Amino acid sequence: MHIAVLKKEVLQYLDPKPNENFIDCTIGGGGHAKAILKKTKPNGKLLGIELDKDICVKPGLTQTERLILVNDSYTNLKKIIEKYTFGPVNGILFDLGMSSWHLEESGRGFTFLKDEPLDMRYSLDNDLTAGKILNNYSQKEIERILKEYGEERFARSLARKIVQERPIRTTFQLVDVIKKAKIYSLARIFQALRIAVNDELNNLKEVLSQAIDVLAPEGRIVVISFHSLEDRIVKNFFRTSNLDILTKKPTTPSQQEIKINPRSRSAKLRAATKT
Ligand SMILES: C[S@@+](CC[C@H](N)C(=O)[O-])C[C@H]1O[C@@H](n2cnc3c(N)ncnc32)[C@H](O)[C@@H]1O
């Protein structure tokens, strides 16, 4: 089950009040969204965007007068808002990356702990899979992905090994290849592939300025990221935009939260207000 990360802090910085409207750009299972909706009664609305159709149809979150669910990419934020004539927008939330459902139930190879096909897509409409990258991309391109998105020091030797060993069909086959290359940071390699498959860093760069454009004056933006590559993008964007930064340093989970929800351990929250 997915436990919403930094929920108290999200509420503190988004500061939802009765009848205000919010956008959750990565609604997932709706942990944050439900908490926001509680605070915006009786008439505040929430627009929830989720790229993964399989998450959108999961029970638990249903469309109501106050909750609009949209199966799309947040990169289309402006178009979605126009289509639903949603606003004024008092706050926007991004809780980036994958949800626990992707790791535990999707069967799409997001984790090295299970033997699954190398897919790693959030949207099955995406033509690119991790398998296609590993089996069809050039050694140079694979090296770039591992270095840029996984910050892997031994990207060159691993890329060479991958090309030698292909075809690579499943996560466990990939784990064997990584171990043969004497690399032990499995998480970073899986992260690199996931970012590349879903073009996550470019998506984030693309959406942040849209988010600020659609926010009402005094509107709040909160972004939770899970690795330094994302956090750097958010930090630089906040610095160079017309925003009052509310978090000089990113907010991180308490030891107690990490104990209850280990997935939260790398979370960093940054928040700002539109001036
Ligand atoms: C960390 S989870 C969000 C969990 C949610 N805050 C909750 O409390 O349940 C991130 C979600 O964002 C979705 N996602 C990833 N890229 C997206 C995109 N470009 N547009 C919309 N949703 C996206 C993923 O499918 C995933 O469900």
The ligand as a Gaussian input file, in Angstrom:
#p B3LYP/6-31G(d) Opt

LIG

0 1
 C        4.807000       9.133000      -5.649000
 S        3.377000       8.766000      -6.565000
 C        2.153000       9.847000      -5.916000
 C        1.464000       9.347000      -4.687000
 C        0.346000      10.226000      -4.164000
 N        0.829000      11.525000      -3.756000
 C       -0.402000       9.580000      -3.027000
 O       -0.508000      10.163000      -1.936000
 O       -0.922000       8.459000      -3.204000
 C        3.689000       9.522000      -8.108000
 C        2.646000       9.261000      -9.164000
 O        2.886000      10.129000     -10.269000
 C        2.532000       9.457000     -11.447000
 N        3.231000      10.120000     -12.559000
 C        4.499000       9.956000     -12.974000
 N        4.759000      10.754000     -14.025000
 C        3.621000      11.461000     -14.270000
 C        3.260000      12.439000     -15.227000
 N        4.142000      12.858000     -16.155000
 N        2.003000      12.944000     -15.190000
 C        1.108000      12.529000     -14.246000
 N        1.397000      11.578000     -13.327000
 C        2.636000      11.055000     -13.331000
 C        2.983000       8.027000     -11.202000
 O        2.269000       7.125000     -12.016000
 C        2.657000       7.855000      -9.715000
 O        1.401000       7.280000      -9.529000

